[in-house]
Amino acid sequence: MRKLLNEELGRLDVPAFKKASKLPIKVVLDNVRSLNNVGSAFRTSDAFRIDGIYLCGITAKPPHREIQKTALGATESVDWKYFTTTAEAVEALRAENYQIIAIEQADESVELQDFSVDLEKKYALIFGNEVKGVEEDIVKGADEVVEIPQFGTKHSLNIAVSIGVVLWNLWATLREPEKKKTFL
């Protein structure tokens, strides 16, 4: 066994990525402070061919050297848009018939493994600030709240880890053979 060389991976270049089919998912970053987390969101969204990222509030925007450190060029492949507030982003997403899903711990949340994905719907996944989480008014107005189950002593996962866990789960669900529809 040996590691594959980059040229053996068969990855798309940026123009091919732009033309390729995407998962019907927008990642929404609600006032994310860390530029490394923003860069990670881009890189993970590229990996799963997510339809785009909405950056809201204090979330930094490309181009930025600190974002680029972790994005490694994904800011060029993944479409993004900035909104002054997360509420504005949610309003725009609702106008495009996205289901608004807050990734948060809430009294009526659904655990990630129990979240039912409908292939006919588009999803906006809202990930919150590293300390405060998703804004309360956004949680209250969400169509659903999804929680990643945790069993240790910490109250939450790092946002970059949360994005990876949730996107992997949705990608795997959407790729199930019995769903009869694949995006990649």
Steps between C-alpha positions, in 0.01 A plus 500: 500500500618853425366851513362632174667790328289813452483440125355153565205635701299609196388827657319767300663828410313819594321548163380136504391537864294808411317300229457180704174408674486603865320378809191722549646640821614847607726533803418812702759634744328705772754746643796260496805668656785273398645549155637146521146371550382702200780352290413151620135557407608582144730201476240256633230650277730447202563139603127418501410728204264717699298756304646798687579681822328803651721706731308710753569778747853505640603197291806599296489493121756393241748598389685479828836341572379329819198348324722380218728313743231239560286544186799417275330650194141390575393866510550492122289190441212540747252780427437732791299805590515742794200624704508767770280281720411133512132599493556658156663180376212291633248728328685462168518122544130473583424693179686222315305227685783376721418310817667689785687261730680636807780278626461557870405352835134579561205364693329364188806405296530184291819300536703497180465126442120537522477799263299398194630641170250562221663482155250750364604774746788742522662557840667796667713381792570773753812466714549749782758705679770308685383625842133599464388251235219578256309819586187428706264670253643289216451181703139599577428568132668187362297229331692248705789487747750218464737403778817294479487254791795526739595287796800666665543792737508782245185686401578528130729410213718745312298651214739362236454150643121549517489602134698192403282263703171644372603525135640147502177369649281679245726401210493136607121511538451659158728240341316197639420268206135461596455877464546452121652845459863593527657842488862399444 
